[in-house]
Amino acid sequence: MNTSKKVANKRSPDPFDRLIFEKGLRATQVVVDKKLDMLLVILNNSRVLKIRLSDYEKLKKASQSQLNRWKLISNGVGIEWSELDEDLSLKGIIKTAAINAALQSLEGKGEYSFVA
């Protein structure tokens, strides 16, 4: 008796998943500056996401040297700091950057988390 079912390719209802898994959005480079409390994630579509290190407790407490020892995981779908036991997903980074940009815009601040 064959109990396997054929799985149809379905489009994800999550717009972030569609960007990453259907359209192939990936992180290609990371720049970390502890003094500026800044993590920049450069994407393969030439966009840059900016988030605060202080949004992540382990990154906030880490030294600049530790922060510099990151690696891309899953072909740019995440960032890992193995020494710090910290992984960030691209999806989570996008959401954090979007929320920060929206809040800054609503507060009338000139700085945005998405840089063209």
C-alpha angles and dihedrals in degrees: 000000000000110000097171116115126211110244115215120217103253127189113243115246089215111091091206092054090048091054093049106033104027102032096033101237109175141172111245103175140012129208119192126190115178095187091056092041087233139141116184119194115195114207132208090248091062093256124129126215118205123199135163119257088215089068086073117056097207093048092046091056096044126100121246088250091055091046090054091059097078128132134195114246132199092018094303099320090115146011124231133200099187094181089056095040089234129136126178123195121221088232091057092046091052091050093048092048092048093049092047091049092050093048093048091049092050091048090052094243117151098222119093131192094223114070119190 
